[in-house]
Structure formats: structure tokens, C-alpha cells
Amino acid sequence: MATDWGNYTDYTGPSRAPGSATHILDARLNLLTTLVPAIFTAKTCLDIGCNAGHVSCQLALDFHAASVTGVDIDSKLVAQAESLWALRSSRARPPTGPSQRTVDYYPVSAILTHGYRIEPKSKGSRTPSSVSTASDWPWVQFVSADWLASADRAISGPYDVILALSVIKWIHLEHLDEGLRAFFSKCASCLRSGGFLVIELQAWNSYEKAVRPNHSPHFSENLKQLVYRPETSFDGLLEEHSLRLCASSTDLPRRINVYPTTRAAEQTDRARCRKSSRPLKRWDGIASIPGHRKSEMPPASSSFTALNVPSDLVPEYMGSFTLAAPPNTDLWRKPPSRDTSTAPILYTALRNPFIAAEVTVSAEWELEWDQGGLVIFAGAPPGRTTPIAATPETPGVVSSSLNDGATTCMPRPDTHHRGTDSNSRIPIPDLGHQPPRPRSPPPAYVAPAPASKWVKVGLEFCNNACHATSVVANSEGADWSLTSLPQYHARRQDLRVKIERIGYALWVWYEDEMLGWKKLREVTWFFWGVEDKAVRVGVYASRPANFGISVFDRRNGGSNVGTRNLCIEFEGLEIF
């Protein structure tokens, strides 16, 4: 039965079947050793919310941790954990010569007949034996305490690994948002450099199920005060303490996330993963091993929708692909909510609430405003319109059908949309040398759909240099910003960008090759009033300019006036 802290008797989460034998390895620990090889070997570990000690004992005996400290607020569960450790350590055969110790070597009947070699504290004095003092024998202790509030130095580390498996929900409900921040802060301060924090996320709906009339009545009021959500807030809070997600998996009923203390630890971890005998793929925000059921990339033909590009050009493999943007294509907005939406876009709807997305873009950047990257929109796709009964022609607009039967407004081919009388950011002289083109039949009049919010972030070529770029659009129009890249990065023609949800806000990042992720901007209102099912995420390519001589032609003596497509390569697309 649950108590005020959710400390169920003999509970280790949904990943372990009820009644499983104590020697059956916990699936979460097995999974962690595939995400981060040797994460526990010869390490100092802390198991917060250790319950009856199953995970702690396995860390020590089966996963070869050097020392393990299990902490639980329930003294009865701590007593059970000590008894379990006494039983399992007494059954192990000590090392003999070159042979290492053998776990679960002696039968339980031998313990019942001859007694424990290490007595549990609940049964009397615990005097270390020759077994417990052997050089390769793990040091294990269990402590009854509220770890967050405790000032006990014996459980303050430093540790190489801290595990918080199916426990953060109870800390959050009891100590509220401030307590959650304090918990993450203490975890960061108790980790050694290069250490790992492991979290088993409990979804928000499990918070609501935890509120029961007969247990912890104060949870009902506390739940109403919580702002942070496990699916959208935890990563941002942990990054405040230099704990950045490096590996994750949804192969078990609850998501497992791993956070290293430094970027160097993340790079080391990924290097180890690359040395694994089973190569890792990246998709859905996790380091995934081929064959795991929830980590493979969904089929492109069913997951992605093409906008301003033929649907048959959607690549089959979205992990590495190219998207071409003809001249005179852009994604832009000016009042009153008029979208210029001619840029090729590939987007997907999400089955779960959006968390984050990132991708690397690269190209032979030639013309002013060449750009590409990520795009996210809430509501109708940019420029999408809904036909109405009236049929008058709209000046300067040509009707263009999308693959889903919708219609979008596009500028006429003979009207340059970057000129002074268009949606230009700066005035561009009209060259006046384009040949006249035949007019299409007058299309049916279309009325713009309710304006959606959208944000694009990527790399943009401006003033003969590459910049990190971001455009934010709402019903009032669009806001454009450029950030100069450091000199050592500006020479490159690629950039990795990321967007992630933090509460109602959308945070926009780009990756500095020396300093790691740098925050580009924060859109505080993006998810306010937006249903999860209305969010679409994808990539875009854009070549707004259609004038002048390209850098390539200038260097090679050519005179081609911006008629080539911009081909952007996208690598390592992750959406989760």
C-alpha cells in the first residue's frame, strides 16, 4: 500500500514484473549498459528511492559497482534492503585465485543452515567479514532519510552515478517546483566531473493518478500548483546545472534519460557507444540500437508531408537527405498575416507532445539570404488557405495546389517579392530584364486561414558570411534576427541547430564547435493556447534572392544570374 511518499512495498517500477526473483536482472539496468557501456563498472553509485534494495544489490553484485548507497525515506523498506543485501552477499562465492567472485553460488538452504556471513543490521551488529573487506568486494550501505532535505555528509557524495528511478514524481508532489529545482541542483553538486544522472521519467498522467482521497490528501492541492512537466521541463532545468541529455530510450514502459555532468563526458560517452559492436542510430531524440522497437525511424512516406515540393520527392531516409530550393523561394510574413510561403518544407505531425528537434544543415551558400534549417508551426501550415465561394482574381497572386488539396498564396513569377513594394527586409533594385511570362487563368479567390504561429531556425548566408538565423512569426508579422558565428566557425559551411519546448516557451539553440550549445533566443509565448496535436515540425530550404552574380560565378568568371537551385544537405535529423 502506498504511503505519503509513494513508497510501495517491494516496488521497482513497471519495468520489473511483480514477484520476480531477486536475481533476475532489472531491465532498466541492462538498458543503461547499452546506452552507456560500463556505466556502473567500478563506479560509486547512489540509488535514490532504493525501496527494498533490488536495484542497489544488483548494481553491487551483477553490474560490478565499487560502492553503492541506497537511500529511502521508509525505514521499513531500508530494513528489507539490508536483509536482501545480507542474503545475496552471503550466497556469493568469494574470489579464488584468478577466478572472480561468483554471484548466487551458494543455495538459500546453505544460508538457512549456516547463517549469514554478513548479518543485516536489523538482526544485530554488522561486523565486516573477510568477504566484505576483500579488495574486489563492493561496499554497500542503506540509509533511511529524505535525501533532498538531509544534510548527512555520508550520503552527499561525490558519486559517479546517481539513479532516480520512478521517484521524482513523489519529490515533485511533496516539495513542489522549488523542491524539484533544489533536487536537480543537489544531484549536480553531488556528482563527480564526468558522472551521470539517470532519471526514469514518470509521465504527467501518473501525477494525476497519484492523487487519492485516502493517501496524501495534500497532493491534490500541491498538484494544482505545479508548473513544470516531466515531458517538457526537466531537460531545461537540468541544463541550468550543466546536465545535458546525452542518451535516452523509450524501449521500456517509462523513458530512461541519461545526463552527463559535462560536455566532455557526453563526447566520451558517444565515443564509447560508437565502439560498441552494435552501431547506434539517432532518431526520436535517443541513442538507439537497431532492433529496439520504439527507436527506429518511421517511414518517410507516411510520416512527412511535403509543402511546396512534389510529394514523390520526400526522401525515404530522413536521417540524411538533400532538399533543393529554387530562386525566389522564401518563408516570410508581413502584416496583416500575409505569408510568403514558397520555400520547400518537409514536416511531420507528432504522435506525442513535442519535446525537441535538431538537425545539421550544410550547403554551398552563394546568394544573399540563402538559408535552411528547422521549422515548427502551430496551426495551419504557413501560407495555407481555405477556398471560399467568391471568384475574383487577387492581384499579384497565383493559386498553387498542395499535395493535400489545400491552396497557398504564391507571388507571381514576374513580381520579385524582395523588392521595395513586396515583403522585402531591405530594398533590392529591380533588374527589369526578366522576359514576360504568360498569365495563368484567373484562379478562385482564396481567403487566408487563421494565422498560425511559426518559427524557423538555421544557417543563413548574409553579407558574404554564414550566420545563425531565426525568424519568429505570429498574427502581427515576423521578426528576423541574425547572430554572427565565431571566427573559427564562420569559415565552415555547416551548422547544427536545435529547438526545444520549455513549458510554454520555445528555446532556440545553435551548436558552437568549441563551446557547445548556445542559446539563440527564447519565444516565451509559442506554446501558449496551442494543442499538442496542432504542432508540426520539419525542415525547410530557401533561396529568397533571384538577382546578381553568385559567389561561384564571380570566382570563375561566369555571368549566371542566380538561376540555380540551392541544394541543402540535412544530417542527423532528430524529432521527439
GIMOLIN-V527680 format. One record per residue. N is the residue number from 0. RES is the residue in one small letter. SS is DSSP state (H for helix, E for strand, L for the rest). OMEGA is omega in whole degrees, -180 to 180 (999 if undefined). NEAR is the number of other ideal C-beta (glycine too) atoms within 10 Angstrom. Layout:
n/res/ss/omega/near
N/RES/SS/OMEGA/NEAR
N/RES/SS/OMEGA/NEAR
This chain:
n/res/ss/omega/near
0/m/L/-178/7
1/a/L/174/15
2/t/L/-179/15
3/d/L/-176/15
4/w/L/179/18
5/g/L/-177/23
6/n/L/177/19
7/y/L/176/16
8/t/L/177/13
9/d/L/-178/14
10/y/L/175/17
11/t/L/176/24
12/g/L/-177/20
13/p/L/-178/15
14/s/L/180/19
15/r/L/-178/18
16/a/L/178/9
17/p/L/177/8
18/g/L/180/6
19/s/L/178/14
20/a/L/-174/7
21/t/L/-178/13
22/h/L/177/14
23/i/L/-172/12
24/l/L/178/14
25/d/L/-177/20
26/a/H/-179/19
27/r/H/179/23
28/l/H/176/20
29/n/H/-180/14
30/l/H/-179/18
31/l/H/179/23
32/t/H/173/14
33/t/H/178/19
34/l/H/-180/25
35/v/L/-177/23
36/p/L/177/14
37/a/L/-178/11
38/i/L/-177/23
39/f/L/-173/25
40/t/L/178/12
41/a/L/-178/12
42/k/L/174/20
43/t/E/-171/20
44/c/E/173/27
45/l/E/179/28
46/d/E/-178/30
47/i/E/-175/22
48/g/L/-172/27
49/c/L/-180/29
50/n/L/-176/25
51/a/L/169/27
52/g/L/-177/29
53/h/H/-179/27
54/v/H/-178/25
55/s/H/-179/28
56/c/H/178/27
57/q/H/176/25
58/l/H/-176/28
59/a/H/-172/27
60/l/H/-173/22
61/d/L/-178/18
62/f/L/167/22
63/h/L/173/16
64/a/L/179/24
65/a/L/177/17
66/s/E/-178/17
67/v/E/173/30
68/t/E/176/23
69/g/E/-178/32
70/v/E/175/24
71/d/E/-177/27
72/i/L/-177/24
73/d/L/-178/21
74/s/H/178/13
75/k/H/177/14
76/l/H/177/24
77/v/H/177/24
78/a/H/177/18
79/q/H/179/22
80/a/H/178/29
81/e/H/178/23
82/s/H/179/19
83/l/H/179/19
84/w/H/179/25
85/a/H/-180/23
86/l/H/-175/18
87/r/H/179/23
88/s/H/178/22
89/s/H/179/20
90/r/H/-178/20
91/a/L/176/18
92/r/E/180/14
93/p/L/179/16
94/p/L/179/15
95/t/E/-180/9
96/g/L/-179/4
97/p/L/-177/5
98/s/E/176/9
99/q/L/179/11
100/r/L/179/18
101/t/E/-177/13
102/v/L/177/16
103/d/L/-178/16
104/y/L/-178/11
105/y/L/179/14
106/p/L/179/10
107/v/H/-180/11
108/s/H/178/8
109/a/H/179/12
110/i/H/180/16
111/l/H/-178/10
112/t/H/-172/8
113/h/H/178/10
114/g/L/180/11
115/y/L/169/18
116/r/L/173/17
117/i/L/-177/19
118/e/L/173/17
119/p/L/-179/19
120/k/H/-178/15
121/s/H/-178/14
122/k/H/178/13
123/g/L/-178/9
124/s/L/180/6
125/r/L/-179/17
126/t/L/-179/8
127/p/L/178/11
128/s/L/177/16
129/s/L/178/9
130/v/L/-175/16
131/s/L/-179/15
132/t/L/178/9
133/a/L/-172/13
134/s/L/-177/5
135/d/L/-178/11
136/w/L/-177/21
137/p/L/176/23
138/w/E/-174/14
139/v/E/174/25
140/q/E/176/18
141/f/E/-176/27
142/v/E/175/17
143/s/E/-177/16
144/a/L/167/16
145/d/L/-170/13
146/w/L/-179/25
147/l/L/-176/18
148/a/L/-174/12
149/s/L/175/16
150/a/L/-178/7
151/d/L/-179/10
152/r/H/-179/7
153/a/H/180/10
154/i/H/-179/18
155/s/L/174/15
156/g/L/10/18
157/p/L/-178/13
158/y/E/173/23
159/d/E/-180/23
160/v/E/172/23
161/i/E/179/25
162/l/E/174/26
163/a/E/-174/21
164/l/E/178/25
165/s/L/-179/22
166/v/L/-173/26
167/i/H/179/20
168/k/H/-177/20
169/w/H/175/22
170/i/H/-179/23
171/h/H/-179/23
172/l/H/-178/24
173/e/H/-173/20
174/h/H/176/17
175/l/H/-174/17
176/d/H/180/15
177/e/H/177/8
178/g/H/177/16
179/l/H/178/24
180/r/H/179/15
181/a/H/179/15
182/f/H/179/20
183/f/H/179/23
184/s/H/-180/15
185/k/H/177/19
186/c/H/-179/25
187/a/H/-178/18
188/s/H/-179/11
189/c/L/178/17
190/l/E/172/26
191/r/E/174/15
192/s/E/-176/12
193/g/E/179/14
194/g/E/-176/26
195/f/E/168/28
196/l/E/-179/23
197/v/E/-178/23
198/i/E/169/27
199/e/E/-174/23
200/l/L/171/20
201/q/L/-173/23
202/a/L/-177/17
203/w/H/180/16
204/n/H/176/8
205/s/H/173/15
206/y/H/-178/19
207/e/H/178/10
208/k/H/-178/10
209/a/H/-180/19
210/v/L/-179/17
211/r/E/-176/11
212/p/L/-175/7
213/n/L/-179/7
214/h/E/175/14
215/s/L/-178/19
216/p/L/-180/11
217/h/H/178/11
218/f/H/-179/19
219/s/H/179/13
220/e/H/180/9
221/n/H/-179/18
222/l/H/-179/16
223/k/H/-176/8
224/q/H/-175/9
225/l/L/177/15
226/v/L/-177/10
227/y/L/178/17
228/r/L/-178/16
229/p/L/-176/21
230/e/L/-171/16
231/t/L/-171/20
232/s/L/-169/17
233/f/H/-178/23
234/d/H/180/23
235/g/H/179/16
236/l/H/-179/17
237/l/H/178/20
238/e/H/176/19
239/e/L/180/11
240/h/L/177/18
241/s/L/174/16
242/l/L/-175/26
243/r/E/-177/17
244/l/E/178/20
245/c/E/180/21
246/a/E/-178/26
247/s/E/179/22
248/s/E/174/23
249/t/L/-178/19
250/d/L/177/20
251/l/L/-176/17
252/p/L/178/11
253/r/L/-179/19
254/r/L/175/21
255/i/E/178/22
256/n/E/179/23
257/v/E/-178/23
258/y/E/175/28
259/p/E/-177/25
260/t/L/-177/21
261/t/L/176/16
262/r/H/178/14
263/a/H/178/12
264/a/H/178/22
265/e/H/-180/20
266/q/H/178/13
267/t/H/-179/15
268/d/H/-178/21
269/r/H/178/17
270/a/H/177/9
271/r/H/180/13
272/c/H/-179/19
273/r/H/178/9
274/k/H/-180/9
275/s/L/-179/13
276/s/L/179/5
277/r/L/-175/9
278/p/L/-180/10
279/l/E/170/17
280/k/E/178/16
281/r/E/175/17
282/w/E/177/19
283/d/L/175/19
284/g/L/-176/22
285/i/E/170/25
286/a/E/-171/21
287/s/E/180/24
288/i/E/-180/18
289/p/L/-179/10
290/g/L/177/9
291/h/L/-163/15
292/r/L/-174/8
293/k/L/-173/13
294/s/L/-180/21
295/e/L/-180/13
296/m/L/177/18
297/p/L/180/14
298/p/L/-176/11
299/a/H/-175/16
300/s/H/-178/11
301/s/H/-174/9
302/s/H/-173/17
303/f/E/177/21
304/t/E/-180/18
305/a/E/177/19
306/l/E/-178/27
307/n/L/175/25
308/v/L/-179/20
309/p/L/-176/9
310/s/H/-179/14
311/d/H/177/8
312/l/H/176/12
313/v/L/-176/19
314/p/L/179/15
315/e/L/-179/9
316/y/L/-175/10
317/m/L/178/22
318/g/L/179/16
319/s/E/-176/12
320/f/E/-180/18
321/t/E/177/11
322/l/E/-176/27
323/a/E/178/16
324/a/E/176/26
325/p/L/173/18
326/p/E/177/18
327/n/L/176/22
328/t/L/-176/26
329/d/L/169/24
330/l/E/-170/27
331/w/E/179/27
332/r/E/173/25
333/k/E/179/16
334/p/L/-3/9
335/p/L/178/10
336/s/L/179/17
337/r/E/180/16
338/d/E/161/27
339/t/E/-174/25
340/s/E/179/25
341/t/L/-179/26
342/a/L/174/26
343/p/E/-179/25
344/i/E/170/28
345/l/E/-177/26
346/y/E/-178/21
347/t/E/172/19
348/a/E/-175/13
349/l/L/177/16
350/r/L/-180/9
351/n/L/178/11
352/p/L/-178/17
353/f/L/177/22
354/i/L/-178/20
355/a/E/175/21
356/a/E/176/24
357/e/E/-179/23
358/v/E/173/24
359/t/E/179/17
360/v/E/176/26
361/s/E/-179/17
362/a/L/169/24
363/e/L/-175/15
364/w/L/-173/23
365/e/L/-172/20
366/l/L/176/20
367/e/L/177/20
368/w/L/171/20
369/d/L/-174/25
370/q/E/175/29
371/g/E/-180/32
372/g/E/-180/29
373/l/E/173/24
374/v/E/176/27
375/i/E/178/24
376/f/E/-180/24
377/a/E/-176/21
378/g/L/-180/17
379/a/L/175/20
380/p/L/-178/23
381/p/L/177/28
382/g/L/-178/28
383/r/E/-177/21
384/t/E/-179/20
385/t/E/-178/12
386/p/E/173/15
387/i/L/-169/10
388/a/L/-176/6
389/a/L/-174/9
390/t/L/-180/10
391/p/L/-180/9
392/e/L/177/15
393/t/L/-176/14
394/p/L/175/7
395/g/L/-177/14
396/v/E/175/18
397/v/E/-180/17
398/s/E/179/19
399/s/E/-178/16
400/s/E/175/10
401/l/L/-178/19
402/n/L/179/14
403/d/L/176/11
404/g/L/179/7
405/a/L/-178/18
406/t/E/-180/18
407/t/E/178/24
408/c/E/179/21
409/m/E/178/20
410/p/E/177/19
411/r/L/180/14
412/p/L/-176/14
413/d/L/179/11
414/t/L/-176/16
415/h/L/-172/23
416/h/L/175/21
417/r/L/179/23
418/g/L/-175/14
419/t/L/-178/11
420/d/L/-179/11
421/s/L/-178/16
422/n/L/-174/18
423/s/L/172/16
424/r/L/174/15
425/i/L/-177/8
426/p/L/178/11
427/i/L/179/20
428/p/L/179/10
429/d/L/-178/14
430/l/L/175/12
431/g/L/-177/5
432/h/L/-180/7
433/q/L/180/13
434/p/L/178/5
435/p/L/-180/7
436/r/L/-179/9
437/p/L/179/5
438/r/L/176/10
439/s/L/177/12
440/p/L/-179/6
441/p/L/-179/12
442/p/L/173/18
443/a/L/179/14
444/y/L/179/16
445/v/E/178/19
446/a/E/-179/10
447/p/E/174/16
448/a/L/177/17
449/p/L/-174/9
450/a/L/176/19
451/s/L/171/22
452/k/E/173/23
453/w/E/179/27
454/v/E/173/22
455/k/E/-180/31
456/v/E/-180/31
457/g/E/178/26
458/l/E/-180/26
459/e/E/180/27
460/f/E/-176/24
461/c/E/-179/16
462/n/L/177/8
463/n/L/178/8
464/a/E/178/13
465/c/E/-180/23
466/h/E/166/20
467/a/E/-174/25
468/t/E/176/25
469/s/E/176/25
470/v/E/179/23
471/v/E/-177/21
472/a/E/171/23
473/n/E/-175/18
474/s/L/-178/12
475/e/L/-177/12
476/g/E/-177/16
477/a/E/177/21
478/d/E/-174/14
479/w/E/177/13
480/s/E/176/14
481/l/E/176/15
482/t/E/179/13
483/s/E/178/13
484/l/L/178/20
485/p/L/-175/12
486/q/H/-179/7
487/y/H/178/10
488/h/H/-175/18
489/a/H/-180/12
490/r/L/-179/10
491/r/L/-179/12
492/q/L/178/14
493/d/E/180/14
494/l/E/174/25
495/r/E/-178/20
496/v/E/-177/25
497/k/E/170/19
498/i/E/178/26
499/e/E/-180/22
500/r/E/174/24
501/i/E/-175/21
502/g/L/176/15
503/y/L/-174/15
504/a/E/172/17
505/l/E/177/24
506/w/E/-176/22
507/v/E/-175/26
508/w/E/164/22
509/y/E/-173/24
510/e/E/174/17
511/d/E/-174/16
512/e/L/-180/13
513/m/L/-172/8
514/l/L/-179/10
515/g/E/-175/15
516/w/E/177/18
517/k/E/-177/13
518/k/E/-179/11
519/l/E/177/19
520/r/E/178/17
521/e/E/179/11
522/v/E/-168/19
523/t/L/-170/13
524/w/L/-167/13
525/f/L/-175/24
526/f/L/180/23
527/w/L/179/11
528/g/L/-177/10
529/v/L/174/17
530/e/L/-179/10
531/d/H/-177/14
532/k/H/-180/10
533/a/H/-176/15
534/v/E/176/20
535/r/E/-177/23
536/v/E/178/19
537/g/E/-179/25
538/v/E/179/26
539/y/E/173/30
540/a/E/-174/30
541/s/E/172/30
542/r/E/-176/31
543/p/L/-174/28
544/a/L/176/22
545/n/L/-174/20
546/f/L/173/18
547/g/L/179/16
548/i/L/-176/16
549/s/L/177/22
550/v/H/-180/15
551/f/H/-178/13
552/d/H/-180/16
553/r/H/-179/12
554/r/H/-173/9
555/n/H/175/9
556/g/L/179/7
557/g/L/-179/11
558/s/L/-179/8
559/n/L/-175/12
560/v/L/170/15
561/g/L/-180/19
562/t/L/-179/10
563/r/L/173/16
564/n/L/171/14
565/l/E/-179/27
566/c/E/-177/14
567/i/E/176/27
568/e/E/178/17
569/f/E/-179/25
570/e/E/172/14
571/g/E/179/13
572/l/E/178/24
573/e/E/177/16
574/i/E/179/26
575/f/L/999/19
